[in-house]
Structure formats: C-alpha cells, structure tokens
Amino acid sequence: MPSCDGVRQKFINCVLKSDCVLVQRNTVQDCVKTKELNAQLPQECQLVAQSLYACKRGLLDMRKRMRGVPNSGSFNPDED
C-alpha cells in the first residue's frame, strides 16, 4: 500500500530547519498548528505541506488509487 512517508519526512525536516523552531524555540507541532506561526514558515515548507496534503488526499481518492499516488516517493536523506 502506498504511503506519504517520504513527503511527511521532508516536511518535518523542513520545519525543523526553520526559524520557528531554531530561533523562536517553538515545537514543530506549534509551528504547524498555530496560524500565526504557520504563516511564518518558509515558502519551501509551505509547498511541501501542500504536497503532503495532496498525497494524503490522493490516498482516499479511488480514481487515483488505481493509478498510484503522485508525490509519494520514498524519502532520500541525501537529497537535502
């Protein structure tokens, strides 16, 4: 069964490297769930979050299940 683990891990790593966590010392959960802090995340993190949302939504869409879920590739830590 396909999953979105690669995209999820990329999103977590992106948030961990952001100023919200490193400089302001907020938790990852706070940075993601609080609207004010979420708006301060870098554009890259926001784009990866959209990809994660699309991937999770694709897991539930029966039309996409037959073709496979795009953006669900495996995580490669050497890419970053």
C-alpha positions as CSV (number, residue, x, y, z in Angstrom):
1,M,0.0,0.0,0.0
2,P,1.4,3.4,-1.0
3,S,2.1,5.9,1.7
4,C,3.2,9.5,2.0
5,D,6.2,8.8,4.4
6,G,8.8,10.4,2.1
7,V,6.9,13.7,1.8
8,R,6.0,13.7,5.5
9,Q,9.7,13.3,6.5
10,K,10.7,16.0,4.1
11,F,8.1,18.3,5.7
12,I,9.2,17.5,9.2
13,N,12.9,18.2,8.3
14,C,11.9,21.5,6.6
15,V,10.1,22.7,9.7
16,L,12.9,21.6,12.0
17,K,15.3,23.8,10.0
18,S,13.0,26.8,10.0
19,D,13.4,29.9,12.2
20,C,10.2,29.0,14.0
21,V,11.9,26.0,15.7
22,L,15.6,27.0,15.7
23,V,15.3,30.7,16.6
24,Q,12.0,31.1,18.3
25,R,12.2,27.7,20.1
26,N,8.7,26.6,19.3
27,T,7.8,23.0,18.9
28,V,7.1,21.5,15.5
29,Q,3.5,21.0,16.4
30,D,3.1,24.6,17.4
31,C,4.7,25.8,14.2
32,V,2.4,23.7,12.1
33,K,-0.9,24.1,14.0
34,T,-0.8,27.8,15.0
35,K,-1.9,30.1,12.2
36,E,0.4,32.9,13.0
37,L,3.5,30.6,13.3
38,N,2.4,28.6,10.2
39,A,2.3,31.8,8.1
40,Q,6.0,32.5,9.1
41,L,7.2,29.2,7.7
42,P,9.4,29.5,4.6
43,Q,7.8,29.1,1.2
44,E,9.6,25.8,0.7
45,C,7.9,24.3,3.8
46,Q,4.5,25.6,2.7
47,L,4.9,24.0,-0.7
48,V,5.9,20.6,0.9
49,A,2.9,20.9,3.2
50,Q,0.6,21.3,0.2
51,S,2.3,18.3,-1.4
52,L,1.7,16.3,1.7
53,Y,-2.0,17.3,1.8
54,A,-2.4,16.3,-1.9
55,C,-0.7,13.0,-1.2
56,K,-2.9,12.2,1.8
57,R,-6.0,13.2,-0.2
58,G,-4.9,11.0,-3.1
59,L,-4.8,8.0,-0.7
60,L,-8.6,8.4,-0.3
61,D,-9.5,9.2,-3.9
62,M,-10.4,5.9,-5.6
63,R,-9.6,7.3,-9.1
64,K,-6.0,8.0,-8.0
65,R,-5.7,4.7,-6.1
66,M,-5.9,2.8,-9.4
67,R,-3.1,4.8,-11.0
68,G,-0.9,5.3,-7.9
69,V,-0.4,8.3,-5.7
70,P,1.9,11.0,-7.1
71,N,4.4,12.7,-4.8
72,S,4.6,9.6,-2.6
73,G,8.1,8.7,-3.5
74,S,10.4,7.3,-0.9
75,F,12.5,9.7,1.2
76,N,16.1,10.1,0.3
77,P,18.1,11.9,3.1
78,D,20.9,12.6,0.6
79,E,18.7,15.0,-1.4
80,D,18.8,17.8,1.2
